[in-house]
């Protein structure tokens, strides 16, 4: 009987521990899902938790700023910004893509794409709409419809994402540096990540990430992570990273942990619109 009681107690502790762990990582699960759909050779990415912005009255101006920035582009490709819950975008020329997760009426999207001179096609089993030949071209020539996921971009970018999702090509999470940085970033409303940080002119730099989450009704809590080849490179770059964070945010502090620099800072919500 005692063994049974101990077993029940042990199982209860284990389940409680698993629940706490799940709660801790839930906020970043949307980001991880996006990174798992992004091609391995991506240079940089911007991520926005649009639903969280839209559902919080304190963040209304940030949602409006995001919507203003993307409104014309999305609607030109048949997508209503109000239907988007999560947004991730790489705007590099030559492999440009934007991933949109949300609740979409795909029949309406198809009608809009047809009206905007796109033709239905297919790539690796995915429905892809392509801008008709002869119409004014733009940087986003293709739209892939995958249920709750829509991908907008140029041919190379859209097809690269489809290869990751449908054919098992390597994603950005397969890159050790990106995985190491993303695992140290707390989830939140906004994230930017990349393999190049032009402001950080330091030897041995590998990857960086910055994220923002709501601290209170007036303030965002900012986190930053930069990874270097080794501890010495990180040590030499610490002052530079602190200066960069000071220029963008308030109350910045930088600490070193081995080959990583980790920063914390704050930003008034009223000043945060340029992020989104």
N, C-alpha and C positions, 0 to 999 in steps of 0.2 A: 504493500500500500504506500509506504514511504517513497519507494522508487517512482510510483505513478505520480505522486504529488510533486516530487522534484522535477519529473519530466514535464508536467503541466506548467510549473513555474518557469522552467527553462525556456519552454516554447513561448510562453507569454512575454518573457524578456526579449527573446529573439525577434518576435513579431513587433514589439514596441520599438526596438532598435531599428528594424527595417522601415517602420513607418516614419520615424524621425529622419532617417537618411533620405527617404523618398521626398519628404517635405523639403529638405534642404536643397535638393537638386531640381525640384519641380520648376523653379523660376527660370532655370537655364535650359530646360528641355526643349523649348521652342528654338533657341539659338543652336543647340546641338543638332537638331533635326535639319536646320537650314545648312549648317556646315557640312552635314553628311550628303547634301545634294549639290555641293559646289565643287567644280573641277579642281584637281590637285595643283594645277599650275596657276591658280588664281593669285593675283598680286595683292589685292585689297578687297575689303567687303565692309559695307555699312548695313546694319540691322536695326529695325525699329519694331517694337511691340505696339502696333497701331491700336489694337483693341484696348490695351491698358490705358493709352492716352485718351481714347474716345470715351471710355467709361468713367473717367475721373474728372470731376468738375475743376479741380485745382490745376489740371493739365490741359484744359481746353485750348489755351493759346498755343501750346506745343502741337496739339493735334491739328489746329488750323494752319500752323506753319508748315507741317508735313504735307497736309492736303494741298495747300497752295503750291508747294514745290513740285508735287507729282501730278496734280489734277489734269493738266492739259495732256501730259504724256500718256497717262493711263486711259483717259477717255478717248484719246485718238486711236487707241487699240482695243476699244470695246469694253473697258473695265471701269466700273464705278468705284472710286476710292472708298466710298462708304461700305463696300462689301469686303474690304481687305482687313484681315486681322494681324498678319505678320508680313514684314517686308524686308527683303535682303537684296542688295544691289551692288554690282560691280560695273562701273561705267568706262572701263578701259577700252579704247578703240581696238578693234580686231577680235575681241572676245567679250562682247558686252552682253550682260544679262541682268534681269531683275526677276526675282522669285516672289510670288504673291500667294499667300495662304489665306483662305477665307471661305465664305459661303457665297458661291456664285450661281446665278441663273445662266447656265451655259447656252441655253437656247437664245437668250437675249444677247449674250456676248457674240454668238455666231451671227445673228442678224446685224449687229453693229459692225462686225468685221466685214461682212459682205457689203454693207453700205459704204464702207471705207476702202473698198477696192482691194480686199484680200481674197485669195482663193484657198479653198480647203485642200490640204495635202496630208502626207503621212511620213513619219520618220521613226523607224524602229518600233512600229506599232503604236506610236503616239500621234494623236490628231494635231497637226500643225497647220496654221494659216499663214500664207506667204503673200507679201505685197505683190499685186499684179504688175507685170512688166509694162512699162510705159507711163506709170503714175509716178508722181514726185516721190523720190526715195528719201528716207530719213535714216537715222542711226539704228532704229528698231524695225527690222524688216520682217520678223517672224513672231508668231504668238502660238505657244503650245498650250493645249487645254488638257489637263490631267485631273479632272474632278475638282477637289478643293485646292489644287495647285495650278497656277497659271504662270508661264514663263514668257517674258517679253525680252527681245534682244535682237542682235544680228544673227546671221546664220551660224557662225562659229560658236557664239556663246550659247544659244539655245540648244544646239545639237550636242555641245559638250556636257551641258547639264543633263540632257536626256540619256547620254551614254553612262553617266554616273548612276542615275536613278534606275534605268532599265537594263543596262548591260554590265553593270558591276565595275565600271572604270573607277580608278582611284579617286577618292574625294579629298577635300582639303583636310579632313580629320585624319587622313592617312599620313600627313606630314607631322613628324614628331614635334617640330618647333611650334606649329599652329596648335596642335593638341595640347602641348604643355602650357601654352599661354591661355587658351580658352578654358582649360580646367581650373585655372587660378582666378579667372574673372567671375565675380558674382553676376547672376542673372539680373535683368532689369529692363528698362524702357528702351535703351539705346546701346549699341555697341559698334565700335569701329575696330578693324583688325587688319594687319598687313605684314608683309615681308620687307617693306621699305618705309622708313620714316625719315624724310628728307631733313627734318629739323634736328634729328639726332645723329650728328656727325661723329660717330664713335666706332672704334675698331671692334670687330667681333660681334656686331649686332646681328641678330637672327630674326626676331619677330616681336611685334608689340600688339597690345590690345588696350582699349579704353572702354569702360562701360559706365552707365548712369542709371541709378534707381532713385525712387522718391524717398527722401528722408523725412520731410514733413510738408505741410501745406505750402511752404515758401521755398523749399530748398531741395536740390538734388544731391545725392551722395555719389561722388565720382571715384572710380577705381581705375588704376592703370598698372599694366604689367609689361615689362620688357625683358626679353631673354637674350643672353650673350653666349659666346663660345665658352667662356670660362669665368671664374670668379674675379680674376684680375681685370678683364675687360669691363665687367659690370661695375667694379669699384671705380674705374677711371671715368665711367659715364654718369656716375650718380649726380654730380653737380649739374651737368648738362640737362639731365632728365628733370631735375627739380626746377630748373629755370624754365623749361618748356611748360611744365604743369602750372607754374606760377603765372605764366603769360596767358594761359587759357582759363584757369580756375582760381578759386579762393582757398586759403588755408591749406596749401599743398604740403604734404610730407612724403618723403621718399625713404624707404628702407631697403637694405640689401639682404638677400638670402641666397648664398652661393652665386650661381650664374644668373640669378633673377634680380631685377629691381622692381619693387612694388610700391605704388603710390596711392595715397588717399587725398581727396580734396572735396570741396563743396562748390556748388554753383547755384545762384539764385534762379528760380524757375523763370522769373521775368527776363533773365539774360540768356536763357538756354535755347531760344528759338533757332539760332544758327546751327545747332547740332542736328536738328531734325529736318 
